[in-house]
């Protein structure tokens, strides 16, 4: 075919009215060919044409060559129809029919010097057989290589198809041959796919499509169909080669992998701890996968998890713990490490655990990091620790109370035992004056004991929450004056300047009279008791907030700031039992503080060491209403 094409090109490219036929068709040695007119008369033959050696010389007509089939009839047929080219195999008889040779003749219509002619090119069939063998070998290779191939011509029609391609489409060659590609593939294409295919054909571009074939047994087969346009430079035409690759195993493996990945994700998403995996390859850590809890903990969008840079989301402390754990694992035989972590900006605490699995084939290591929420555990431990500290304090206070109560009870009891012995001796000696004096001291001791027991009972009632009040409207200045009158003798015995200053004659509040008087008594008693020299002052007035304010000021030794809260607790003084310089149970100020709150007042205490103490009480003032007469 290439030789015929070259001959035709030579004829077409030359000037027909100037050059001879030999110059046109035989500028080089082109092989066995003859040019005849429409009547079969020989116009030209090549220099080495085979007929010069096997038939008589000077033959004038093609009819003088004996062939099977008859070449003359073939040329007549081509003359009267539109066939421009024809290739056939025929037998040529030489030297009085003593020798027969097999040839393939390619016949082409040509016009030379405005005359219609036939160009006959002869090839010995052994060359054609070689070519045919090559084609057969190629086809055998395609069939045995199990590569389905379909070839379409420039009109997109099927001209060649391997058997296994027929099996893919489950059709015979008769159903596929000479059919347009789009029609062959119609069962596997959507409307949009067909448009893409036609565009690829017209634009001579590559096209591919994965198709799914459902077999009668219900199984699926997947094929990747690829179309590649190929240009035939000899004929100047395009062919389209379709190849099919069975990718069923690949698709099914991918599906299996996706199912496995989905199962794995379902499993890790059901883990109550935050979990993520880092892949280390060539000393580089990259994020591999994480569960939903991990994404929620660090506010990471699950859509973009493949692009996650872990350094952008974990705070420096968490990264430091993870990197340190990985470093220890890599430099030792340790396979599992844990550490505690407090998430920045939250109250959450986690236990970070790090372990790994090895992929020796790809030389990769996967680090599995879990974040177990131990916030509740941390709070519980802190609660236990706080309870333990409180328990220790309570035990200390209990010991202190026992010592204090022992002292407060044993001291007066011992005193009374001593007084009774003195009384007995005085009676025996009829010293009644001494008996009278000691009786007064005994009464004082018993009064203190009774006051101690009363305070203990009072505090127990306050702490129980079952505390009865009798609320009335009173002039608090009258209560202050009453307390002042009762305690002035105690102050004078210590040479203290004891004064009262009620700026307003009447200052009314609603309260329980008895409880209010007890508050003032306890506070004045403490002020006198803890003041060795100087003064104790009681004041009352209406402050700027329209509240009744009572202030008790002393010039005693004062209290350290660190002890101000402590002395409001039961049985507490600034000095503990073994270093205590003042007698007393330590209940007075506690009862005053708690009763003030119960009665709706506010309690303030200020103190400076070696300067003194100021206690202020405030109560809502009310309008005068003389419901109580003194």
BELJOGI-V490171 format. One line per field, one symbol per residue. psi: psi as a letter, one per 20 degrees, with the letter a starting at -180 (. if undefined). A space follows every 50 residues. Layout:
# BELJOGI-V490171
psi->???
This chain:
# BELJOGI-V490171
psi->hhggggghhgghirohjgqrhhhgilhroiaoqqpqaiijpphqqqhkph iiiirqrkqhqiiipoqorohghghgghhjajphqpprprpppqmlkipp qpqpppppprpplkpprpoppppqihhhhgghhgghggggggghikoppp pqaijjqpipprhhhghgilqrhhihpkqqghhhjhijprghhhggghgh ghjlrqqqppqppprhjirqqppopppopppohgikrpqoppqppokggg ghggggghgggggghhghijpiqpprpppppljppqpgqqrhhghghjlp phhkhhjpohhihprhgghggghgggggghjajpipqqqqpoppjrjqpq oppparqpnhgjlqpppopqopokghgggghhgggghgghgggggghggg gggghgghghghggghgghhggggghghjkmhggggghhgghggghgggg hghggggggggghhinopqnprpqohhhgghggghhjhggghhjkqnoqp nnhpgpoqrprogghghhgggggggggggjohqcrpppqqroaijkqopp poprkairqqhiighgiiqqkprgprghjpiqrqikhghggggghgghjj rqpqpqqppjgaqpppppqpqrqpnmipp.
